[in-house]
């Protein structure tokens, strides 16, 4: 199993850019634009610490070829991470096997319990219901030297179960916070994330986060939720990039992260 280290007290959260929406726009025509590889390259050049994709079985955005081409690109960025998300009961494990067989990098595999026709991810894994089927799949990914993160709702009591099944990290599904941001209920919806993050880090379980985080709400989330190692952001970041460009957008998200990072 890959080692999991507890975060340092003053760490900088990594930004992984999800490029699914670039592929979604490209797929509306047969011209190959916008170019997913070019988008990833520009985001990495601007300082993003990783690239994320979530290839669904119907290939409505990221296609199989994109996954392998992006993995090949990541070989040129050995200090950055490639994260592939998906349901391990659908097509995700095929990518794990093929990337390994081709000698291509895969640093993190995020297990997400979405159905094949689901519009977008909208809930985390449930325990103990999902434990039995997840454990052997996690072990299989670990056998290839790849870290496993489980997409989870912010339930403090579920962190120990995620750790027990073999997860290295959890990725908190943050839409509930994003909907409440800027309202009188913001703190109420932040509290479960903070409690779940403390429960996770107390047992050496890493914490990631993602879903509807944006330039407005990101810093507040990171200030309130301790020990977040990585945020995966796609829809809002790509939407911002339509107006600002990839480089300026990535740099502004990194600024949000820096604004929330305590001084060393």
C-alpha positions in Angstrom: 0.0 0.0 0.0 1.3 3.5 -0.8 2.4 5.3 2.3 0.0 7.9 3.7 1.6 10.8 5.7 -0.3 13.1 7.9 -0.2 16.7 6.6 2.2 19.1 8.1 0.5 21.8 10.3 1.2 24.5 7.6 0.8 22.8 4.2 -0.3 24.2 0.9 -3.3 22.6 -0.6 -2.6 21.2 -4.1 -4.8 22.2 -7.1 -5.8 19.5 -9.5 -7.6 20.8 -12.6 -10.4 18.6 -14.0 -10.4 19.0 -17.8 -13.7 17.2 -18.5 -15.5 20.3 -19.6 -12.8 21.0 -22.2 -13.5 17.6 -23.7 -17.3 18.2 -23.5 -17.0 21.4 -25.6 -14.6 19.7 -28.1 -17.0 16.8 -28.6 -19.8 19.1 -29.9 -17.8 19.3 -33.2 -15.3 17.2 -35.1 -12.5 19.7 -35.2 -10.5 18.7 -32.2 -10.8 22.1 -30.6 -10.5 23.1 -27.8 -7.5 20.8 -27.4 -7.6 18.9 -24.1 -3.9 18.3 -24.1 -3.1 21.9 -24.7 -5.5 22.9 -21.9 -3.7 20.6 -19.5 -0.3 21.8 -20.6 -1.3 25.4 -20.0 -2.7 24.7 -16.6 0.5 22.9 -15.6 2.6 25.7 -16.9 0.6 28.1 -14.8 1.3 26.1 -11.6 -1.5 23.5 -11.2 -0.2 20.6 -9.2 -2.2 18.0 -11.0 -4.7 17.1 -13.7 -7.9 15.2 -13.1 -10.2 13.3 -15.5 -13.5 11.5 -14.9 -14.0 9.3 -18.0 -17.6 8.0 -18.1 -18.6 4.8 -19.9 -20.6 6.8 -22.6 -17.5 9.0 -23.3 -19.7 12.1 -23.3 -16.7 14.2 -22.5 -13.3 12.6 -21.7 -12.6 9.7 -24.1 -10.3 6.7 -23.6 -7.7 8.2 -25.9 -7.7 11.4 -23.8 -6.8 9.4 -20.7 -3.7 7.8 -22.2 -2.6 10.9 -24.0 -2.8 12.9 -20.8 -1.0 10.3 -18.9 1.8 10.4 -21.5 1.9 14.2 -21.1 2.3 13.8 -17.4 5.5 11.9 -17.9 7.0 15.3 -18.8 5.8 16.7 -15.4 7.2 14.2 -12.9 6.5 16.5 -10.0 2.8 16.7 -10.8 0.0 14.2 -10.3 -2.5 12.5 -12.6 -5.8 11.6 -11.0 -8.4 9.4 -12.7 -11.9 9.4 -11.2 -14.7 7.0 -11.8 -16.8 4.1 -10.6 -14.6 1.0 -10.1 -17.7 -1.1 -10.8 -17.9 0.3 -14.4 -14.9 1.4 -16.5 -12.4 2.7 -14.0 -10.4 -0.4 -13.4 -9.8 -0.9 -17.2 -7.9 2.4 -17.1 -6.0 1.3 -14.1 -4.9 -1.9 -15.8 -4.1 -0.3 -19.1 -2.1 2.6 -17.7 0.0 0.2 -15.7 0.5 -2.1 -18.7 1.6 0.8 -20.8 4.0 2.2 -18.2 2.1 5.4 -18.0 1.7 7.4 -14.8 -1.3 7.2 -12.5 -0.8 8.7 -9.1 -4.3 8.7 -7.6 -7.5 6.8 -8.4 -10.6 8.4 -7.0 -13.5 5.9 -6.6 -16.9 7.7 -7.2 -20.2 5.8 -6.8 -22.1 7.4 -9.8 -24.4 5.5 -12.1 -23.6 5.2 -15.9 -26.2 7.8 -16.9 -25.7 10.1 -13.9 -25.6 13.8 -14.8 -22.9 14.5 -12.3 -21.5 13.0 -9.1 -23.9 13.8 -6.2 -23.2 11.5 -3.3 -20.4 9.5 -1.6 -19.9 5.8 -0.8 -21.9 4.3 2.1 -20.6 2.1 4.8 -20.9 -0.7 5.7 -22.9 -1.3 2.6 -20.1 -0.7 0.1 -17.2 -2.1 2.1 -17.2 -5.7 0.8 -17.1 -4.8 -2.9 -14.6 -1.8 -2.5 -11.9 -3.6 -0.5 -10.6 -6.0 -3.2 -10.7 -3.2 -5.8 -8.7 -0.9 -3.5 -6.2 -3.7 -3.0 -5.9 -4.2 -6.8 -5.2 -0.5 -7.3 -2.6 -0.5 -4.5 -0.9 -3.5 -6.1 0.0 -1.1 -8.9 1.5 1.5 -6.5 -1.5 3.9 -6.9 -3.1 5.9 -4.1 -6.9 5.5 -3.6 -9.3 8.2 -2.6 -12.9 7.5 -1.9 -15.6 10.1 -2.8 -17.4 10.7 0.5 -20.1 12.8 2.2 -18.8 14.7 5.2 -19.7 12.1 7.8 -17.2 12.0 10.7 -18.4 8.5 11.7 -17.6 7.2 8.2 -13.9 8.1 8.2 -12.8 5.0 10.2 -14.8 2.8 7.8 -13.0 4.3 4.8 -9.7 3.8 6.4 -10.5 0.2 7.4 -11.5 -0.7 3.8 -8.0 0.5 2.7 -8.5 4.0 1.4 -5.5 6.4 1.5 -7.6 9.5 1.2 -11.2 10.7 1.1 -12.5 13.3 -1.3 -15.3 15.3 0.3 -18.3 16.0 -1.9 -18.6 19.8 -1.3 -21.8 20.8 -3.1 -23.8 21.2 0.1 -21.3 23.8 1.3 -21.1 25.5 -2.1 -24.9 25.9 -2.2 -24.9 27.4 1.3 -21.9 29.7 0.8 -22.7 33.4 1.3 -25.9 32.6 3.2 -26.7 32.6 6.9 -26.3 28.8 6.9 -22.7 28.8 5.6 -21.1 27.9 8.9 -23.7 25.3 9.6 -22.8 23.5 6.4 -19.1 23.9 7.0 -19.1 22.3 10.4 -19.6 18.7 9.2 -16.6 19.1 6.8 -14.4 20.4 9.6 -15.4 17.6 11.9 -15.0 14.9 9.2 -11.6 16.3 8.3 -10.4 16.1 11.9 -11.7 12.6 12.2 -9.8 11.6 9.0 -6.5 13.2 9.9 -6.6 11.7 13.4 -6.4 8.3 11.8 -3.8 9.3 9.1 -6.4 9.4 6.4 -5.7 12.1 3.8 -8.4 14.7 2.9 -9.2 15.9 -0.6 -12.2 18.0 -1.6 -14.2 18.9 -4.7 -17.5 19.7 -6.4 -18.7 23.3 -7.1 -15.7 24.9 -5.4 -14.9 28.2 -7.1 -12.9 31.4 -6.6 -15.5 32.9 -4.3 -15.9 30.0 -1.9 -12.6 28.1 -2.0 -10.6 30.2 0.5 -13.4 30.1 3.1 -13.6 26.3 2.8 -9.9 25.8 3.3 -9.7 28.2 6.3 -12.5 26.2 8.0 -11.6 22.7 7.1 -8.2 21.6 8.4 -5.6 19.5 6.5 -7.0 19.5 3.0 -4.3 18.0 0.8 -5.9 18.6 -2.6 -8.9 20.2 -4.3 -10.1 19.0 -7.7 -11.9 21.7 -9.6 -13.3 21.6 -13.1 -16.6 23.2 -14.0 -16.0 26.6 -12.3 -12.3 26.8 -13.2 -13.0 26.0 -16.9 -15.9 28.5 -16.9 -13.6 31.2 -15.5 -11.0 30.3 -18.1 -13.4 31.1 -20.9 -13.2 34.7 -19.7 -9.7 35.0 -18.2 -7.7 32.3 -20.0 -6.2 29.2 -18.5 -3.0 30.7 -17.0 -4.7 33.7 -15.3 -7.5 31.4 -14.0 -5.1 28.8 -12.5 -3.0 31.5 -10.9 -6.1 33.1 -9.3 -7.2 29.8 -7.9 -3.7 29.3 -6.5 -4.0 32.8 -5.0 -7.2 31.7 -3.2 -5.3 28.7 -1.8 -2.5 30.9 -0.7 -4.9 33.3 1.0 -6.2 30.4 3.1 -2.8 28.9 3.9 -1.5 29.9 7.4 2.1 31.3 7.4 4.8 28.7 8.1 
